[in-house]
């Protein structure tokens, strides 16, 4: 059995691989068609013009579904390991709520492009990465509270490192974006897909785009820390039959019919 076949570890692996592929494939398509510059365009710029916009949208929608599944399984795992610890249970519920909000933001990013509905797109980005960063913080705190009985110290420190990477990317992107869109370097920069290295504001643009890519991959990297945990989880379905037919029948009739069938009368 391969390592990703153990338990439900395939779930976070699929989330990370599929999401990274959605960024990379859209980027390659946009570069080949000369829709964006090869050097660090915004991730959203690689999903602005057809056909990469279609690819970007459908792949991110699937990523949002994988994200919800991964976060829900994580929620159930933490609850099962700590059913009587009220502090952990409460933080776990908060984490699930934040995670689902982040996945909803990813759907917004996928379906509302930057150059068409900019403010809605930004709202989706804030939900995905802003709320997502708080989700990472909650999960890191949970990892701290559950050591050493459930989690090792190594897991906590790895998650804390990725969390600091994420937050530093957010700060860098926020500062550079404020400088870039302050009006010092012109207006209507949101629609700008091609930059000349000699232009004013190019440095701020590169810092902003580089920070966005860093932020995206720090966010995905956090879910890689779930792999070992998910190897110890199995999923099974339990089917309960509440009747011998799929139709609504009177209770007495159903009982009589079952009796007759058992007796072999019909």
Secondary structure by P-SEA (a helix, b strand, c coil): ccccccccaaaaaaaaaaaaaaaaaaaaaaaaacccccccccccccccccaaaaaaaaaaaaaaaaaaaaaaaaaaaaaaaccccaaaaaaaaaaaaaaaaaaaaaaaaacccccccaaaaaaaaaaacaaaaaaaaaaaaaaaaaccccccaaaaaaaaaaaaaaaaaaaaaaaaaaaaacccccccccccccccccccaaaaaaaaaaaaaaaaaaaaaaacccccccccbbbbbbbbbcccccccccaaaaaaaaaaaaaccc
